[in-house]
Amino acid sequence: MSEDPIVAEVRRIRDEHAARYDYNLRKIYEALKEREKRSGRKLVSYPSREPKLVPAGGRGRASSHD
């Protein structure tokens, strides 16, 4: 199977970016947060929500196998 050239380019760029930060996720995260601050764009965050509980066996619908 041949590799998609767009996928190959994205992977190469991702690897180059990670290499700049020694593949250290903390450094990558901090650099991205700094770039976010410098962008001047309005950033929106939403509060966390509790997940809804789903009854066992589906999404609360009656089973057609009763």
N, CA, C and O atoms as a Maestro MAE file, in Angstrom:
{
 s_m_m2io_version
 :::
 2.0.0
}

f_m_ct {
 s_m_title
 :::
 protein
 m_atom[264] {
  # First column is atom index #
  i_m_mmod_type
  r_m_x_coord
  r_m_y_coord
  r_m_z_coord
  i_m_residue_number
  s_m_chain_name
  s_m_pdb_residue_name
  s_m_pdb_atom_name
  i_m_atomic_number
  :::
  1 25 0.852 -1.178 0.000 1 A "MET " " N  " 7
  2 3 0.000 0.000 0.000 1 A "MET " " CA " 6
  3 2 0.895 1.237 0.000 1 A "MET " " C  " 6
  4 15 1.813 1.336 0.815 1 A "MET " " O  " 8
  5 25 0.640 2.171 -0.896 2 A "SER " " N  " 7
  6 3 1.460 3.375 -0.945 2 A "SER " " CA " 6
  7 2 0.965 4.400 0.070 2 A "SER " " C  " 6
  8 15 -0.216 4.449 0.413 2 A "SER " " O  " 8
  9 25 1.892 5.200 0.530 3 A "GLU " " N  " 7
  10 3 1.563 6.194 1.552 3 A "GLU " " CA " 6
  11 2 1.019 7.460 0.905 3 A "GLU " " C  " 6
  12 15 1.540 7.928 -0.107 3 A "GLU " " O  " 8
  13 25 -0.015 7.997 1.491 4 A "ASP " " N  " 7
  14 3 -0.620 9.236 1.021 4 A "ASP " " CA " 6
  15 2 0.377 10.371 1.236 4 A "ASP " " C  " 6
  16 15 0.891 10.514 2.345 4 A "ASP " " O  " 8
  17 25 0.673 11.190 0.214 5 A "PRO " " N  " 7
  18 3 1.664 12.262 0.366 5 A "PRO " " CA " 6
  19 2 1.246 13.328 1.379 5 A "PRO " " C  " 6
  20 15 2.104 13.926 2.030 5 A "PRO " " O  " 8
  21 25 -0.044 13.570 1.520 6 A "ILE " " N  " 7
  22 3 -0.504 14.566 2.492 6 A "ILE " " CA " 6
  23 2 -0.289 14.045 3.908 6 A "ILE " " C  " 6
  24 15 0.170 14.779 4.783 6 A "ILE " " O  " 8
  25 25 -0.620 12.777 4.128 7 A "VAL " " N  " 7
  26 3 -0.400 12.168 5.444 7 A "VAL " " CA " 6
  27 2 1.095 12.171 5.767 7 A "VAL " " C  " 6
  28 15 1.487 12.473 6.894 7 A "VAL " " O  " 8
  29 25 1.919 11.840 4.788 8 A "ALA " " N  " 7
  30 3 3.370 11.833 4.997 8 A "ALA " " CA " 6
  31 2 3.872 13.218 5.368 8 A "ALA " " C  " 6
  32 15 4.727 13.353 6.243 8 A "ALA " " O  " 8
  33 25 3.351 14.245 4.714 9 A "GLU " " N  " 7
  34 3 3.776 15.621 5.019 9 A "GLU " " CA " 6
  35 2 3.365 16.026 6.428 9 A "GLU " " C  " 6
  36 15 4.158 16.618 7.160 9 A "GLU " " O  " 8
  37 25 2.137 15.713 6.810 10 A "VAL " " N  " 7
  38 3 1.654 16.048 8.149 10 A "VAL " " CA " 6
  39 2 2.509 15.348 9.206 10 A "VAL " " C  " 6
  40 15 2.884 15.959 10.206 10 A "VAL " " O  " 8
  41 25 2.812 14.085 8.989 11 A "ARG " " N  " 7
  42 3 3.634 13.338 9.947 11 A "ARG " " CA " 6
  43 2 5.042 13.910 10.035 11 A "ARG " " C  " 6
  44 15 5.616 13.993 11.121 11 A "ARG " " O  " 8
  45 25 5.603 14.310 8.881 12 A "ARG " " N  " 7
  46 3 6.948 14.906 8.884 12 A "ARG " " CA " 6
  47 2 6.954 16.216 9.670 12 A "ARG " " C  " 6
  48 15 7.845 16.447 10.487 12 A "ARG " " O  " 8
  49 25 5.970 17.063 9.426 13 A "ILE " " N  " 7
  50 3 5.886 18.350 10.122 13 A "ILE " " CA " 6
  51 2 5.674 18.132 11.615 13 A "ILE " " C  " 6
  52 15 6.283 18.814 12.439 13 A "ILE " " O  " 8
  53 25 4.814 17.183 11.961 14 A "ARG " " N  " 7
  54 3 4.573 16.872 13.373 14 A "ARG " " CA " 6
  55 2 5.862 16.404 14.054 14 A "ARG " " C  " 6
  56 15 6.159 16.805 15.179 14 A "ARG " " O  " 8
  57 25 6.615 15.561 13.369 15 A "ASP " " N  " 7
  58 3 7.869 15.068 13.933 15 A "ASP " " CA " 6
  59 2 8.888 16.197 14.088 15 A "ASP " " C  " 6
  60 15 9.583 16.267 15.102 15 A "ASP " " O  " 8
  61 25 8.980 17.079 13.094 16 A "GLU " " N  " 7
  62 3 9.908 18.215 13.189 16 A "GLU " " CA " 6
  63 2 9.531 19.118 14.366 16 A "GLU " " C  " 6
  64 15 10.400 19.589 15.099 16 A "GLU " " O  " 8
  65 25 8.240 19.350 14.537 17 A "HIS " " N  " 7
  66 3 7.776 20.193 15.641 17 A "HIS " " CA " 6
  67 2 8.119 19.560 16.985 17 A "HIS " " C  " 6
  68 15 8.629 20.234 17.880 17 A "HIS " " O  " 8
  69 25 7.841 18.271 17.127 18 A "ALA " " N  " 7
  70 3 8.139 17.571 18.375 18 A "ALA " " CA " 6
  71 2 9.643 17.554 18.645 18 A "ALA " " C  " 6
  72 15 10.072 17.686 19.792 18 A "ALA " " O  " 8
  73 25 10.435 17.393 17.600 19 A "ALA " " N  " 7
  74 3 11.893 17.357 17.765 19 A "ALA " " CA " 6
  75 2 12.412 18.690 18.308 19 A "ALA " " C  " 6
  76 15 13.368 18.710 19.084 19 A "ALA " " O  " 8
  77 25 11.786 19.808 17.903 20 A "ARG " " N  " 7
  78 3 12.203 21.124 18.424 20 A "ARG " " CA " 6
  79 2 12.120 21.200 19.939 20 A "ARG " " C  " 6
  80 15 12.845 21.966 20.573 20 A "ARG " " O  " 8
  81 25 11.235 20.402 20.513 21 A "TYR " " N  " 7
  82 3 11.024 20.402 21.962 21 A "TYR " " CA " 6
  83 2 11.494 19.100 22.588 21 A "TYR " " C  " 6
  84 15 11.015 18.708 23.652 21 A "TYR " " O  " 8
  85 25 12.426 18.433 21.932 22 A "ASP " " N  " 7
  86 3 13.008 17.177 22.431 22 A "ASP " " CA " 6
  87 2 11.939 16.122 22.726 22 A "ASP " " C  " 6
  88 15 12.120 15.287 23.613 22 A "ASP " " O  " 8
  89 25 10.856 16.154 22.005 23 A "TYR " " N  " 7
  90 3 9.742 15.209 22.173 23 A "TYR " " CA " 6
  91 2 9.168 15.236 23.589 23 A "TYR " " C  " 6
  92 15 8.576 14.259 24.048 23 A "TYR " " O  " 8
  93 25 9.348 16.360 24.271 24 A "ASN " " N  " 7
  94 3 8.885 16.527 25.645 24 A "ASN " " CA " 6
  95 2 7.482 17.140 25.607 24 A "ASN " " C  " 6
  96 15 7.313 18.293 25.211 24 A "ASN " " O  " 8
  97 25 6.484 16.364 26.019 25 A "LEU " " N  " 7
  98 3 5.100 16.832 25.938 25 A "LEU " " CA " 6
  99 2 4.855 18.090 26.757 25 A "LEU " " C  " 6
  100 15 4.071 18.946 26.348 25 A "LEU " " O  " 8
  101 25 5.503 18.215 27.891 26 A "ARG " " N  " 7
  102 3 5.333 19.414 28.720 26 A "ARG " " CA " 6
  103 2 5.829 20.652 27.966 26 A "ARG " " C  " 6
  104 15 5.168 21.691 27.973 26 A "ARG " " O  " 8
  105 25 6.987 20.541 27.319 27 A "LYS " " N  " 7
  106 3 7.538 21.668 26.546 27 A "LYS " " CA " 6
  107 2 6.645 22.013 25.357 27 A "LYS " " C  " 6
  108 15 6.426 23.187 25.058 27 A "LYS " " O  " 8
  109 25 6.132 20.985 24.683 28 A "ILE " " N  " 7
  110 3 5.246 21.208 23.539 28 A "ILE " " CA " 6
  111 2 3.983 21.928 24.009 28 A "ILE " " C  " 6
  112 15 3.539 22.890 23.383 28 A "ILE " " O  " 8
  113 25 3.413 21.458 25.109 29 A "TYR " " N  " 7
  114 3 2.204 22.073 25.663 29 A "TYR " " CA " 6
  115 2 2.454 23.540 26.025 29 A "TYR " " C  " 6
  116 15 1.658 24.411 25.677 29 A "TYR " " O  " 8
  117 25 3.560 23.810 26.723 30 A "GLU " " N  " 7
  118 3 3.861 25.180 27.140 30 A "GLU " " CA " 6
  119 2 4.077 26.091 25.936 30 A "GLU " " C  " 6
  120 15 3.648 27.244 25.952 30 A "GLU " " O  " 8
  121 25 4.732 25.593 24.901 31 A "ALA " " N  " 7
  122 3 4.948 26.390 23.690 31 A "ALA " " CA " 6
  123 2 3.617 26.698 23.006 31 A "ALA " " C  " 6
  124 15 3.407 27.814 22.531 31 A "ALA " " O  " 8
  125 25 2.726 25.720 22.955 32 A "LEU " " N  " 7
  126 3 1.418 25.948 22.342 32 A "LEU " " CA " 6
  127 2 0.589 26.941 23.146 32 A "LEU " " C  " 6
  128 15 -0.096 27.784 22.566 32 A "LEU " " O  " 8
  129 25 0.640 26.853 24.471 33 A "LYS " " N  " 7
  130 3 -0.099 27.801 25.311 33 A "LYS " " CA " 6
  131 2 0.457 29.216 25.131 33 A "LYS " " C  " 6
  132 15 -0.310 30.179 25.125 33 A "LYS " " O  " 8
  133 25 1.764 29.354 24.987 34 A "GLU " " N  " 7
  134 3 2.368 30.668 24.769 34 A "GLU " " CA " 6
  135 2 1.933 31.228 23.410 34 A "GLU " " C  " 6
  136 15 1.614 32.411 23.291 34 A "GLU " " O  " 8
  137 25 1.923 30.380 22.406 35 A "ARG " " N  " 7
  138 3 1.483 30.816 21.082 35 A "ARG " " CA " 6
  139 2 0.011 31.252 21.129 35 A "ARG " " C  " 6
  140 15 -0.382 32.225 20.486 35 A "ARG " " O  " 8
  141 25 -0.782 30.518 21.895 36 A "GLU " " N  " 7
  142 3 -2.193 30.849 22.065 36 A "GLU " " CA " 6
  143 2 -2.341 32.246 22.662 36 A "GLU " " C  " 6
  144 15 -3.172 33.029 22.204 36 A "GLU " " O  " 8
  145 25 -1.537 32.565 23.685 37 A "LYS " " N  " 7
  146 3 -1.588 33.882 24.328 37 A "LYS " " CA " 6
  147 2 -1.213 34.991 23.353 37 A "LYS " " C  " 6
  148 15 -1.859 36.038 23.320 37 A "LYS " " O  " 8
  149 25 -0.162 34.761 22.556 38 A "ARG " " N  " 7
  150 3 0.342 35.777 21.631 38 A "ARG " " CA " 6
  151 2 -0.577 35.987 20.439 38 A "ARG " " C  " 6
  152 15 -0.465 37.003 19.753 38 A "ARG " " O  " 8
  153 25 -1.477 35.055 20.179 39 A "SER " " N  " 7
  154 3 -2.314 35.136 18.989 39 A "SER " " CA " 6
  155 2 -3.257 36.336 19.021 39 A "SER " " C  " 6
  156 15 -3.652 36.850 17.975 39 A "SER " " O  " 8
  157 25 -3.617 36.778 20.227 40 A "GLY " " N  " 7
  158 3 -4.537 37.899 20.342 40 A "GLY " " CA " 6
  159 2 -5.989 37.516 20.086 40 A "GLY " " C  " 6
  160 15 -6.868 38.378 20.113 40 A "GLY " " O  " 8
  161 25 -6.247 36.259 19.842 41 A "ARG " " N  " 7
  162 3 -7.614 35.816 19.593 41 A "ARG " " CA " 6
  163 2 -8.340 35.571 20.911 41 A "ARG " " C  " 6
  164 15 -7.727 35.226 21.922 41 A "ARG " " O  " 8
  165 25 -9.638 35.754 20.880 42 A "LYS " " N  " 7
  166 3 -10.454 35.482 22.052 42 A "LYS " " CA " 6
  167 2 -10.598 33.972 22.191 42 A "LYS " " C  " 6
  168 15 -11.029 33.295 21.257 42 A "LYS " " O  " 8
  169 25 -10.240 33.451 23.349 43 A "LEU " " N  " 7
  170 3 -10.324 32.023 23.604 43 A "LEU " " CA " 6
  171 2 -11.510 31.737 24.507 43 A "LEU " " C  " 6
  172 15 -11.784 32.488 25.443 43 A "LEU " " O  " 8
  173 25 -12.195 30.672 24.230 44 A "VAL " " N  " 7
  174 3 -13.389 30.309 24.987 44 A "VAL " " CA " 6
  175 2 -13.161 28.965 25.652 44 A "VAL " " C  " 6
  176 15 -12.694 28.020 25.016 44 A "VAL " " O  " 8
  177 25 -13.491 28.880 26.929 45 A "SER " " N  " 7
  178 3 -13.435 27.614 27.655 45 A "SER " " CA " 6
  179 2 -14.803 27.351 28.254 45 A "SER " " C  " 6
  180 15 -15.480 28.264 28.728 45 A "SER " " O  " 8
  181 25 -15.190 26.114 28.225 46 A "TYR " " N  " 7
  182 3 -16.455 25.723 28.813 46 A "TYR " " CA " 6
  183 2 -16.184 24.896 30.057 46 A "TYR " " C  " 6
  184 15 -15.225 24.125 30.092 46 A "TYR " " O  " 8
  185 25 -17.026 25.051 31.089 47 A "PRO " " N  " 7
  186 3 -16.828 24.257 32.302 47 A "PRO " " CA " 6
  187 2 -17.047 22.771 32.026 47 A "PRO " " C  " 6
  188 15 -17.800 22.395 31.128 47 A "PRO " " O  " 8
  189 25 -16.389 21.956 32.797 48 A "SER " " N  " 7
  190 3 -16.568 20.510 32.672 48 A "SER " " CA " 6
  191 2 -17.990 20.142 33.049 48 A "SER " " C  " 6
  192 15 -18.613 20.789 33.891 48 A "SER " " O  " 8
  193 25 -18.490 19.102 32.421 49 A "ARG " " N  " 7
  194 3 -19.827 18.617 32.749 49 A "ARG " " CA " 6
  195 2 -19.721 17.187 33.219 49 A "ARG " " C  " 6
  196 15 -18.857 16.430 32.777 49 A "ARG " " O  " 8
  197 25 -20.615 16.829 34.125 50 A "GLU " " N  " 7
  198 3 -20.685 15.451 34.592 50 A "GLU " " CA " 6
  199 2 -21.266 14.607 33.463 50 A "GLU " " C  " 6
  200 15 -22.218 15.023 32.802 50 A "GLU " " O  " 8
  201 25 -20.704 13.434 33.240 51 A "PRO " " N  " 7
  202 3 -21.279 12.578 32.199 51 A "PRO " " CA " 6
  203 2 -22.658 12.073 32.605 51 A "PRO " " C  " 6
  204 15 -22.925 11.854 33.787 51 A "PRO " " O  " 8
  205 25 -23.522 11.894 31.628 52 A "LYS " " N  " 7
  206 3 -24.852 11.356 31.902 52 A "LYS " " CA " 6
  207 2 -24.740 9.846 32.038 52 A "LYS " " C  " 6
  208 15 -24.038 9.192 31.266 52 A "LYS " " O  " 8
  209 25 -25.430 9.304 33.016 53 A "LEU " " N  " 7
  210 3 -25.436 7.855 33.200 53 A "LEU " " CA " 6
  211 2 -26.410 7.227 32.209 53 A "LEU " " C  " 6
  212 15 -27.529 7.707 32.026 53 A "LEU " " O  " 8
  213 25 -25.968 6.158 31.581 54 A "VAL " " N  " 7
  214 3 -26.792 5.443 30.627 54 A "VAL " " CA " 6
  215 2 -27.110 4.084 31.235 54 A "VAL " " C  " 6
  216 15 -26.202 3.375 31.669 54 A "VAL " " O  " 8
  217 25 -28.401 3.705 31.273 55 A "PRO " " N  " 7
  218 3 -28.749 2.403 31.847 55 A "PRO " " CA " 6
  219 2 -28.041 1.271 31.099 55 A "PRO " " C  " 6
  220 15 -27.794 1.363 29.896 55 A "PRO " " O  " 8
  221 25 -27.725 0.223 31.817 56 A "ALA " " N  " 7
  222 3 -27.081 -0.933 31.200 56 A "ALA " " CA " 6
  223 2 -27.973 -1.475 30.096 56 A "ALA " " C  " 6
  224 15 -29.193 -1.538 30.249 56 A "ALA " " O  " 8
  225 25 -27.374 -1.859 29.004 57 A "GLY " " N  " 7
  226 3 -28.133 -2.459 27.916 57 A "GLY " " CA " 6
  227 2 -28.606 -1.471 26.873 57 A "GLY " " C  " 6
  228 15 -29.373 -1.847 25.987 57 A "GLY " " O  " 8
  229 25 -28.187 -0.244 26.943 58 A "GLY " " N  " 7
  230 3 -28.578 0.676 25.882 58 A "GLY " " CA " 6
  231 2 -28.794 2.079 26.374 58 A "GLY " " C  " 6
  232 15 -28.275 2.484 27.414 58 A "GLY " " O  " 8
  233 25 -29.565 2.810 25.613 59 A "ARG " " N  " 7
  234 3 -29.792 4.232 25.891 59 A "ARG " " CA " 6
  235 2 -31.164 4.482 26.483 59 A "ARG " " C  " 6
  236 15 -31.776 5.520 26.230 59 A "ARG " " O  " 8
  237 25 -31.646 3.544 27.261 60 A "GLY " " N  " 7
  238 3 -32.913 3.761 27.948 60 A "GLY " " CA " 6
  239 2 -34.133 3.372 27.140 60 A "GLY " " C  " 6
  240 15 -35.257 3.508 27.624 60 A "GLY " " O  " 8
  241 25 -33.945 2.895 25.928 61 A "ARG " " N  " 7
  242 3 -35.078 2.477 25.119 61 A "ARG " " CA " 6
  243 2 -35.530 1.077 25.517 61 A "ARG " " C  " 6
  244 15 -34.729 0.248 25.949 61 A "ARG " " O  " 8
  245 25 -36.803 0.834 25.368 62 A "ALA " " N  " 7
  246 3 -37.318 -0.502 25.643 62 A "ALA " " CA " 6
  247 2 -36.784 -1.465 24.594 62 A "ALA " " C  " 6
  248 15 -36.659 -1.116 23.420 62 A "ALA " " O  " 8
  249 25 -36.480 -2.647 25.016 63 A "SER " " N  " 7
  250 3 -35.960 -3.651 24.111 63 A "SER " " CA " 6
  251 2 -37.102 -4.242 23.278 63 A "SER " " C  " 6
  252 15 -38.209 -4.436 23.780 63 A "SER " " O  " 8
  253 25 -36.823 -4.521 22.014 64 A "SER " " N  " 7
  254 3 -37.844 -5.134 21.157 64 A "SER " " CA " 6
  255 2 -37.880 -6.636 21.361 64 A "SER " " C  " 6
  256 15 -38.678 -7.325 20.725 64 A "SER " " O  " 8
  257 25 -37.024 -7.160 22.243 65 A "HIS " " N  " 7
  258 3 -36.945 -8.601 22.481 65 A "HIS " " CA " 6
  259 2 -37.634 -8.994 23.775 65 A "HIS " " C  " 6
  260 15 -37.246 -9.988 24.388 65 A "HIS " " O  " 8
  261 25 -38.658 -8.239 24.222 66 A "ASP " " N  " 7
  262 3 -39.341 -8.545 25.489 66 A "ASP " " CA " 6
  263 2 -40.255 -9.714 25.369 66 A "ASP " " C  " 6
  264 15 -40.900 -10.096 26.345 66 A "ASP " " O  " 8
  :::
 }
 m_bond[263] {
  # First column is bond index #
  i_m_from
  i_m_to
  i_m_order
  :::
  1 1 2 1
  2 2 3 1
  3 3 4 2
  4 3 5 1
  5 5 6 1
  6 6 7 1
  7 7 8 2
  8 7 9 1
  9 9 10 1
  10 10 11 1
  11 11 12 2
  12 11 13 1
  13 13 14 1
  14 14 15 1
  15 15 16 2
  16 15 17 1
  17 17 18 1
  18 18 19 1
  19 19 20 2
  20 19 21 1
  21 21 22 1
  22 22 23 1
  23 23 24 2
  24 23 25 1
  25 25 26 1
  26 26 27 1
  27 27 28 2
  28 27 29 1
  29 29 30 1
  30 30 31 1
  31 31 32 2
  32 31 33 1
  33 33 34 1
  34 34 35 1
  35 35 36 2
  36 35 37 1
  37 37 38 1
  38 38 39 1
  39 39 40 2
  40 39 41 1
  41 41 42 1
  42 42 43 1
  43 43 44 2
  44 43 45 1
  45 45 46 1
  46 46 47 1
  47 47 48 2
  48 47 49 1
  49 49 50 1
  50 50 51 1
  51 51 52 2
  52 51 53 1
  53 53 54 1
  54 54 55 1
  55 55 56 2
  56 55 57 1
  57 57 58 1
  58 58 59 1
  59 59 60 2
  60 59 61 1
  61 61 62 1
  62 62 63 1
  63 63 64 2
  64 63 65 1
  65 65 66 1
  66 66 67 1
  67 67 68 2
  68 67 69 1
  69 69 70 1
  70 70 71 1
  71 71 72 2
  72 71 73 1
  73 73 74 1
  74 74 75 1
  75 75 76 2
  76 75 77 1
  77 77 78 1
  78 78 79 1
  79 79 80 2
  80 79 81 1
  81 81 82 1
  82 82 83 1
  83 83 84 2
  84 83 85 1
  85 85 86 1
  86 86 87 1
  87 87 88 2
  88 87 89 1
  89 89 90 1
  90 90 91 1
  91 91 92 2
  92 91 93 1
  93 93 94 1
  94 94 95 1
  95 95 96 2
  96 95 97 1
  97 97 98 1
  98 98 99 1
  99 99 100 2
  100 99 101 1
  101 101 102 1
  102 102 103 1
  103 103 104 2
  104 103 105 1
  105 105 106 1
  106 106 107 1
  107 107 108 2
  108 107 109 1
  109 109 110 1
  110 110 111 1
  111 111 112 2
  112 111 113 1
  113 113 114 1
  114 114 115 1
  115 115 116 2
  116 115 117 1
  117 117 118 1
  118 118 119 1
  119 119 120 2
  120 119 121 1
  121 121 122 1
  122 122 123 1
  123 123 124 2
  124 123 125 1
  125 125 126 1
  126 126 127 1
  127 127 128 2
  128 127 129 1
  129 129 130 1
  130 130 131 1
  131 131 132 2
  132 131 133 1
  133 133 134 1
  134 134 135 1
  135 135 136 2
  136 135 137 1
  137 137 138 1
  138 138 139 1
  139 139 140 2
  140 139 141 1
  141 141 142 1
  142 142 143 1
  143 143 144 2
  144 143 145 1
  145 145 146 1
  146 146 147 1
  147 147 148 2
  148 147 149 1
  149 149 150 1
  150 150 151 1
  151 151 152 2
  152 151 153 1
  153 153 154 1
  154 154 155 1
  155 155 156 2
  156 155 157 1
  157 157 158 1
  158 158 159 1
  159 159 160 2
  160 159 161 1
  161 161 162 1
  162 162 163 1
  163 163 164 2
  164 163 165 1
  165 165 166 1
  166 166 167 1
  167 167 168 2
  168 167 169 1
  169 169 170 1
  170 170 171 1
  171 171 172 2
  172 171 173 1
  173 173 174 1
  174 174 175 1
  175 175 176 2
  176 175 177 1
  177 177 178 1
  178 178 179 1
  179 179 180 2
  180 179 181 1
  181 181 182 1
  182 182 183 1
  183 183 184 2
  184 183 185 1
  185 185 186 1
  186 186 187 1
  187 187 188 2
  188 187 189 1
  189 189 190 1
  190 190 191 1
  191 191 192 2
  192 191 193 1
  193 193 194 1
  194 194 195 1
  195 195 196 2
  196 195 197 1
  197 197 198 1
  198 198 199 1
  199 199 200 2
  200 199 201 1
  201 201 202 1
  202 202 203 1
  203 203 204 2
  204 203 205 1
  205 205 206 1
  206 206 207 1
  207 207 208 2
  208 207 209 1
  209 209 210 1
  210 210 211 1
  211 211 212 2
  212 211 213 1
  213 213 214 1
  214 214 215 1
  215 215 216 2
  216 215 217 1
  217 217 218 1
  218 218 219 1
  219 219 220 2
  220 219 221 1
  221 221 222 1
  222 222 223 1
  223 223 224 2
  224 223 225 1
  225 225 226 1
  226 226 227 1
  227 227 228 2
  228 227 229 1
  229 229 230 1
  230 230 231 1
  231 231 232 2
  232 231 233 1
  233 233 234 1
  234 234 235 1
  235 235 236 2
  236 235 237 1
  237 237 238 1
  238 238 239 1
  239 239 240 2
  240 239 241 1
  241 241 242 1
  242 242 243 1
  243 243 244 2
  244 243 245 1
  245 245 246 1
  246 246 247 1
  247 247 248 2
  248 247 249 1
  249 249 250 1
  250 250 251 1
  251 251 252 2
  252 251 253 1
  253 253 254 1
  254 254 255 1
  255 255 256 2
  256 255 257 1
  257 257 258 1
  258 258 259 1
  259 259 260 2
  260 259 261 1
  261 261 262 1
  262 262 263 1
  263 263 264 2
  :::
 }
}
